[in-house]
């Protein structure tokens, strides 16, 4: 008796511990049945309202990958006047021709893929939903979503480089625009080179305080690519031109670490270069070590735009140093000299207007958040095409444009349509039907002469769980 009670308690506990999973599985099972019934009902309506020139060929089954799991749908195949086969239900629902994945599944899979590796994305989808996709399928989805976008963008950039023609703009006004750029190297596979540089640019109008000593950029625009200097800045300029009237912006600051391609970007967008204080401080600290007084004086001279004074102080420090320290100071001296045009703090020329402005340097955090966390430091290696594809989808997600882009790319002209009211009526009617008959069934053994037997008790547990679901 005690053993029987212990077994029964253990059984109840095991069921209750996974009750949420049990209910979720039953809910998805119910949803798949309703999804199948609704789509097949719609296919019947299509058959009655189709144009006369379309002849029904066969009734074929296909697996739809949906947010409630894989559903096998029977739909009609039609033959048009050009002897081509068409599936009007597929056209109406907007699923792909060869991979029948709904747009909702694509959005979920792509958003996960921009945050974590493809294998992990597939695993998370399986554990948290009824979606079961291979990681290779998600990888192909990224390519399918990004390739048309990248082709279009490349054509526009090349046209801009060849003709200099400026696209139509929203004409958004801005008093000042701060543009920053930096690069990060990623490991490659199946390429001639072992590494490649991803160039990242951000533009924003200012800062907004969000906490104690914490700020966020306002109206940030982002662009990234694996490209040479001219192609990158042409792409960045095009993106800004579509948003702003660059000719009407009073002041444009281009910040960076002193790399030649970053400084040259100031000429592309008619701005002035500003050396990031983070990189300036790093060079001075590495060269002067604990000589805080000399470092403070050089930094003050740089902020005031007195480059000659800063270089004189560096020269004196070199004369007093020996060995490796002298070499480090020499390196910092040349760094200051090469970036003389961007040493002065841009705010010093603005008077009272500068009190609400901050230094440049937001690019450092953006490189980490937008590229490094997803694409580096996890033993990853890429092809150049793979980098560009994922960057494209990642920015579509971050900018909130993924849904619109998928809707536009997957839009297919359908020769049939169903009035929205009629469609809502079908969905409501079929989804509100009574539960399946098996939920109303009873087991006579539960109430017969053997009700106290262990095997009957086990059936009773299962029956009670079914009643909970009902």
Buried (B, 14 or more C-beta within 10 A) or exposed (E): EEEEEEEBEEBEEEBEEEEEEBEBBBEBEBBBBBBBBBBBBBBEBBBEEBEEEBEEEEEEEBEBBBBBBBBEBEBBBBBEEEEEEBBBBBBBBBBBEEEBBBBBBBBBBBBBBBEBBBEBBBBBBEEEBBBEBEBEBBBBBBBBBBBEBBEEBBEBBEBBBEEEEBEEBEEBEBEBBBBBBBBBEBBBEEBEEEEBBBBBBBBBBBBEEEEEEEEEBEBBBBBBBBBEBEBBBBBBBBBBBBBBBBEEBEBBBBBBBBBEBBBBBBEBBEBBBBBBBBBBEBBBBBBBBEBEEBBEBBBEBBBBBBBEBBBEBBEEBBEEBEEEBBEBBBEBBEBBEEBBEBBBBBBEEBEEEEEEBEBBBBBBEBBEEBBBEBBBEEEEBBEBBBBBBBBBBBBBBBEEEBBEBBEEEBEEEBBBEBEEEEBEEBBEEBEEEEEEEEEEEEEEBBEEEEEEEEEBBEBBBEBEBEEEBE
